[in-house]
Amino acid sequence: MQESFFFQAMVYLAAAVVMVPIAKKVGLGSVLGYLLAGVLIGPACLQFIGHEGTDIMHFAEFGVVMMLFVIGLELEPSRLWRLRKSILGMGGFQIGVTSVVIAGLALLFGINWQQSLVLGMIIAMSSTAIVLQSLNEKGLMQTAAGQGSFAVLLFQDIAVIPMLALFPLLATEPAMAQAGGEHASATLIDSLPTWLQPVVVLGSVAAIIITGRYLTPPLFRIVARTGMRELFTATALLLVVGIAVLMTTVGLSPALGTFLAGVVLANSEYRHELESDIDPFKGLLLGLFFIAVGASIDFQLIMASPLLIFGLVLGIMLCKLLVLAVLGRTFKLSTEQNLIFSFGLCQVGEFAFVLFSFTAQEGVLPKPLTDIMTAVVAISMAFTPLFMLLNEKLLLPRLGVKEKEDRESDVVSEDNPVIIAGYGHFGNTIGRFLQANNVGTTVLDVDSDNVTWLRRMGFKVYYGDASRHDLLDIAGAAKARIIVIAINDPEKRLELIETVKKHFPNLHILVRSTNRYDAYDLMNAGMLHIYRETLDTSLRLGVDALTLLGHRSHEAARAAKTFFIHDEKTLKKLSAIRNEEEYLTAARETMDELERLIQADRNATSLYIEEGWDDTSLVAEAKSTA
């Protein structure tokens, strides 16, 4: 049993590692690579795995659940409220019109109206996993097409709930018997009185909102204080799995529940850390889901009726494409965005597997029909990357609108130009200065107590280790212009510098230095913009001390400026010296040179009196103590 498990795991991973790079290399995208990997190792080709692909799919669907959680984290409630018209309008229109059109076509083929209506509603669903993964890979999620696709997919996920309640009422055949009566009590609420069931459902949703809003922040704060990243990851997974179990228990979509939890946590200081911890699991499980889809395609059934199967696939996809195109035009999408929107959503989605299985058990649809439609769904999902590639290579270059103004109007979110890593006394001063000048910043700090305190003061600070490139990517480093490295730990600063140079060469790096020895290391790491935190403050104190001793303010300021320029210049010279004796000799020489420069500058400017420089309060204090 154990050997079989490890062998299956090896086969799935090997197929992904081989096929996905090949698919991406030839421009097909990772989703089609995973689907081809499933076909290759499935019963139709190499037969490394049998017909258990459907069983694995139930486990792999958890990748969709995690994806919805991550999407929720990126959607603040205010933004979700702004999308309400798209969700209700575009989503409702798409489900309604597609269901009616498909049901009408099914009636023409002699299927009764109950089964036709069920077929229409199931076929109206699109693949959340494939569409969002493809849009994310192409960087299209923030465009009008991406936001419209998201709105439609979210409404579809919500619509699954009333569909599951409605379908048994449309049953025309006896329900299939379930072993042990499992189906009779599939969820916790099935055994409850009818009036109590909606109360339990609403209570579960309320529990998710309350937990996300009030209970998880203290929990994450406690976990963050341990400094153990793996414990934080385990807590994040526990949250997602726990919500999925709760939603499944009360008969709701786990994807919808985790999405809601993500939205509640979107304003949390732990948002970026949660997203970066969940993302690897999400990607791996989504890949497993696509492989399972490819492996589950019944090629024997397809070979028995190829014209019927492929005719249904193309007919359904073209029908949905036309409905979506009309929908996009109705909601004023540009030609280019409408093509991306229509071609992206024209497949049948993964929820159809669940719904067809459910309808067969409930006697709503006959099993021979659901077997055929399951193959149609899998093939339509496999065809989606090809349809999107066809649109991208052939249609968009000819029909797409390429004007710059149209492109800019599609973007609905704004990325901050500056990222600040570390928000102690040094970073905080920089952040407040930039904010006062209306410069947007994204702030990351690894001290959970400091993050909590700053949030209470009204600062928007996120918890997370900025030296992780995945976290920087989520924080918008690919689009930002500057990163200010103000971390306390010198080793972490060097680690972050290497991360930025490797993964985000677009960023200008401005880095804090604790002292001159720390500055040597930073200069040797190739940094050009180094800011010694003790230098400016020390010189400012020295200027005030000279003024109190009776020196003119302009003389003190010029001396400080001369010192600063000279010290910065000699810093580069001293940073290259490794021998201690040579260093001491060179340091003494620079000190003597500095004294000569300042004295010469003072003699040259002694004839000029610049009273405007004088701090009258310090001058008065100097005279009173003279």
DALINWO-V803184 format. One record per pair of residues at least 12 apart in sequence whose ideal C-beta (glycine too) atoms are under 7 Angstrom apart, sorted by sequence separation. I is the first residue (numbers start at 1). J is the second residue. If there is no record, write none. Layout:
i=I j=J
i=I j=J
This chain:
i=189 j=201
i=223 j=235
i=431 j=443
i=451 j=463
i=485 j=497
i=497 j=509
i=574 j=586
i=20 j=33
i=23 j=36
i=103 j=116
i=106 j=119
i=244 j=257
i=325 j=338
i=328 j=341
i=519 j=532
i=543 j=556
i=573 j=586
i=574 j=587
i=19 j=33
i=20 j=34
i=103 j=117
i=106 j=120
i=135 j=149
i=243 j=257
i=244 j=258
i=328 j=342
i=356 j=370
i=497 j=511
i=543 j=557
i=220 j=235
i=243 j=258
i=448 j=463
i=103 j=119
i=219 j=235
i=418 j=434
i=445 j=461
i=511 j=527
i=516 j=532
i=19 j=36
i=102 j=119
i=103 j=120
i=324 j=341
i=325 j=342
i=356 j=373
i=443 j=460
i=483 j=500
i=513 j=530
i=515 j=532
i=543 j=560
i=16 j=34
i=19 j=37
i=102 j=120
i=131 j=149
i=240 j=258
i=243 j=261
i=324 j=342
i=356 j=374
i=443 j=461
i=444 j=462
i=445 j=463
i=446 j=464
i=493 j=511
i=509 j=527
i=511 j=529
i=513 j=531
i=542 j=560
i=443 j=462
i=446 j=465
i=510 j=529
i=511 j=530
i=512 j=531
i=513 j=532
i=514 j=533
i=515 j=534
i=100 j=120
i=423 j=443
i=444 j=464
i=509 j=529
i=513 j=533
i=570 j=590
i=16 j=37
i=19 j=40
i=99 j=120
i=102 j=123
i=132 j=153
i=321 j=342
i=324 j=345
i=353 j=374
i=418 j=439
i=420 j=441
i=510 j=531
i=512 j=533
i=539 j=560
i=15 j=37
i=98 j=120
i=99 j=121
i=102 j=124
i=131 j=153
i=239 j=261
i=321 j=343
i=324 j=346
i=417 j=439
i=423 j=445
i=444 j=466
i=216 j=239
i=417 j=440
i=418 j=441
i=419 j=442
i=420 j=443
i=421 j=444
i=422 j=445
i=353 j=377
i=416 j=440
i=483 j=507
i=485 j=509
i=490 j=514
i=539 j=563
i=15 j=40
i=99 j=124
i=128 j=153
i=321 j=346
i=352 j=377
i=416 j=441
i=467 j=492
i=482 j=507
i=539 j=564
i=15 j=41
i=98 j=124
i=126 j=152
i=320 j=346
i=416 j=442
i=478 j=504
i=482 j=508
i=483 j=509
i=484 j=510
i=485 j=511
i=486 j=512
i=126 j=153
i=423 j=450
i=472 j=499
i=477 j=504
i=480 j=507
i=481 j=508
i=485 j=512
i=494 j=521
i=348 j=376
i=467 j=495
i=482 j=510
i=490 j=518
i=497 j=525
i=566 j=594
i=95 j=124
i=128 j=157
i=317 j=346
i=348 j=377
i=467 j=496
i=11 j=41
i=94 j=124
i=126 j=156
i=317 j=347
i=466 j=496
i=469 j=499
i=477 j=507
i=497 j=527
i=125 j=156
i=423 j=454
i=444 j=475
i=490 j=521
i=494 j=525
i=563 j=594
i=566 j=597
i=316 j=348
i=348 j=380
i=467 j=499
i=472 j=504
i=347 j=380
i=442 j=475
i=347 j=381
i=442 j=476
i=469 j=503
i=208 j=243
i=562 j=597
i=563 j=598
i=347 j=383
i=562 j=598
i=11 j=48
i=347 j=384
i=11 j=49
i=236 j=274
i=240 j=278
i=423 j=461
i=559 j=598
i=562 j=601
i=8 j=49
i=232 j=273
i=236 j=277
i=346 j=387
i=121 j=163
i=204 j=246
i=236 j=278
i=558 j=601
i=233 j=277
i=237 j=281
i=343 j=387
i=344 j=388
i=232 j=277
i=343 j=388
i=421 j=466
i=204 j=250
i=555 j=602
i=558 j=605
i=343 j=391
i=118 j=167
i=201 j=250
i=208 j=257
i=212 j=261
i=216 j=265
i=523 j=572
i=200 j=250
i=220 j=270
i=555 j=605
i=201 j=252
i=209 j=260
i=213 j=264
i=217 j=268
i=340 j=391
i=524 j=575
i=118 j=170
i=208 j=260
i=212 j=264
i=339 j=391
i=519 j=571
i=523 j=575
i=117 j=170
i=208 j=261
i=212 j=265
i=430 j=484
i=205 j=260
i=209 j=264
i=516 j=571
i=520 j=575
i=114 j=170
i=339 j=395
i=419 j=475
i=430 j=486
i=554 j=610
i=557 j=613
i=115 j=172
i=339 j=396
i=427 j=484
i=90 j=148
i=94 j=152
i=114 j=172
i=419 j=477
i=427 j=486
i=554 j=613
i=91 j=151
i=95 j=155
i=112 j=172
i=316 j=376
i=336 j=396
i=339 j=399
i=416 j=476
i=426 j=486
i=553 j=613
i=71 j=132
i=86 j=147
i=90 j=151
i=91 j=152
i=95 j=156
i=188 j=249
i=189 j=250
i=339 j=400
i=415 j=476
i=419 j=480
i=552 j=613
i=553 j=614
i=67 j=129
i=86 j=148
i=90 j=152
i=187 j=249
i=188 j=250
i=189 j=251
i=418 j=480
i=421 j=483
i=424 j=486
i=552 j=614
i=553 j=615
i=91 j=154
i=92 j=155
i=187 j=250
i=309 j=372
i=313 j=376
i=317 j=380
i=417 j=480
i=421 j=484
i=422 j=485
i=64 j=128
i=83 j=147
i=87 j=151
i=91 j=155
i=95 j=159
i=187 j=251
i=312 j=376
i=316 j=380
i=335 j=399
i=336 j=400
i=415 j=479
i=416 j=480
i=417 j=481
i=418 j=482
i=419 j=483
i=420 j=484
i=421 j=485
i=422 j=486
i=424 j=488
i=64 j=129
i=67 j=132
i=86 j=151
i=91 j=156
i=335 j=400
i=336 j=401
i=415 j=480
i=417 j=482
i=421 j=486
i=422 j=487
i=63 j=129
i=309 j=375
i=313 j=379
i=317 j=383
i=335 j=401
i=418 j=484
i=420 j=486
i=421 j=487
i=422 j=488
i=87 j=154
i=309 j=376
i=313 j=380
i=334 j=401
i=83 j=151
i=87 j=155
i=547 j=615
i=301 j=371
i=309 j=379
i=313 j=383
i=317 j=387
i=548 j=618
i=301 j=372
i=547 j=618
i=334 j=406
i=547 j=619
i=550 j=622
i=302 j=375
i=337 j=410
i=548 j=621
i=549 j=622
i=301 j=375
i=544 j=618
i=548 j=622
i=421 j=496
i=547 j=622
i=550 j=626
i=298 j=375
i=297 j=375
i=297 j=378
i=296 j=378
i=297 j=379
i=293 j=378
i=426 j=512
i=293 j=381
i=294 j=382
i=161 j=252
i=161 j=253
i=160 j=253
i=157 j=253
i=157 j=255
i=158 j=256
i=31 j=130
i=157 j=256
i=31 j=133
i=31 j=134
i=29 j=134
i=30 j=137
i=426 j=533
i=29 j=137
i=133 j=286
i=129 j=286
i=129 j=289
i=69 j=240
i=272 j=444
i=66 j=240
i=65 j=240
i=183 j=361
i=65 j=244
i=148 j=328
i=62 j=244
i=269 j=451
i=80 j=263
i=148 j=331
i=176 j=360
i=148 j=333
i=176 j=361
i=72 j=258
i=77 j=263
i=175 j=361
i=269 j=455
i=68 j=255
i=72 j=259
i=175 j=362
i=176 j=363
i=71 j=259
i=72 j=260
i=75 j=263
i=145 j=333
i=175 j=363
i=65 j=254
i=69 j=258
i=72 j=261
i=73 j=262
i=77 j=266
i=144 j=333
i=174 j=363
i=65 j=255
i=68 j=258
i=69 j=259
i=72 j=262
i=76 j=266
i=173 j=363
i=272 j=462
i=273 j=463
i=64 j=255
i=68 j=259
i=71 j=262
i=72 j=263
i=75 j=266
i=76 j=267
i=160 j=351
i=167 j=358
i=171 j=362
i=271 j=462
i=273 j=464
i=279 j=470
i=69 j=261
i=70 j=262
i=73 j=265
i=74 j=266
i=145 j=337
i=149 j=341
i=163 j=355
i=167 j=359
i=171 j=363
i=269 j=461
i=272 j=464
i=276 j=468
i=65 j=258
i=69 j=262
i=73 j=266
i=123 j=316
i=144 j=337
i=148 j=341
i=152 j=345
i=156 j=349
i=171 j=364
i=173 j=366
i=269 j=462
i=270 j=463
i=72 j=266
i=143 j=337
i=164 j=358
i=168 j=362
i=170 j=364
i=269 j=463
i=276 j=470
i=145 j=340
i=149 j=344
i=167 j=362
i=276 j=471
i=145 j=341
i=149 j=345
i=167 j=364
i=73 j=271
i=273 j=471
i=276 j=474
i=272 j=471
i=275 j=474
i=140 j=340
i=73 j=274
i=73 j=275
i=272 j=474
i=272 j=475
i=70 j=275
i=70 j=278
i=69 j=278
i=70 j=279
i=135 j=344
i=134 j=344
i=66 j=278
i=70 j=282
i=131 j=344
i=131 j=345
i=66 j=281
i=67 j=282
i=66 j=282
i=102 j=319
i=130 j=347
i=101 j=319
i=63 j=282
i=66 j=285
i=67 j=286
i=126 j=345
i=127 j=347
i=126 j=347
i=128 j=349
i=129 j=350
i=63 j=285
i=98 j=320
i=101 j=323
i=127 j=349
i=62 j=285
i=63 j=286
i=125 j=348
i=126 j=349
i=127 j=350
i=225 j=448
i=125 j=349
i=224 j=448
i=60 j=285
i=63 j=288
i=64 j=289
i=98 j=323
i=123 j=348
i=63 j=289
i=97 j=323
i=125 j=351
i=125 j=352
i=221 j=448
i=60 j=288
i=61 j=289
i=60 j=289
i=94 j=323
i=94 j=324
i=122 j=352
i=221 j=452
i=57 j=289
i=60 j=292
i=94 j=327
i=122 j=355
i=93 j=327
i=122 j=356
i=57 j=292
i=56 j=292
i=57 j=293
i=90 j=327
i=53 j=292
i=57 j=296
i=224 j=463
i=90 j=331
i=118 j=359
i=53 j=295
i=54 j=296
i=89 j=331
i=53 j=296
i=49 j=295
i=118 j=364
i=118 j=365
i=115 j=365
i=130 j=381
i=134 j=385
i=38 j=290
i=42 j=294
i=34 j=287
i=38 j=291
i=42 j=295
i=44 j=297
i=37 j=291
i=38 j=292
i=41 j=295
i=127 j=381
i=130 j=384
i=134 j=388
i=35 j=290
i=38 j=293
i=39 j=294
i=44 j=299
i=34 j=290
i=38 j=294
i=34 j=291
i=37 j=294
i=38 j=295
i=127 j=384
i=35 j=293
i=36 j=294
i=39 j=297
i=31 j=290
i=35 j=294
i=34 j=294
i=147 j=412
i=144 j=410
i=143 j=410
i=143 j=411
i=142 j=411
i=142 j=412
i=16 j=287
i=142 j=413
i=16 j=291
i=12 j=288
i=15 j=291
i=12 j=291
i=64 j=350
i=61 j=350
i=57 j=353
i=35 j=382
i=32 j=385
i=31 j=385
i=32 j=386
i=29 j=385
i=28 j=385
i=28 j=389
i=27 j=389
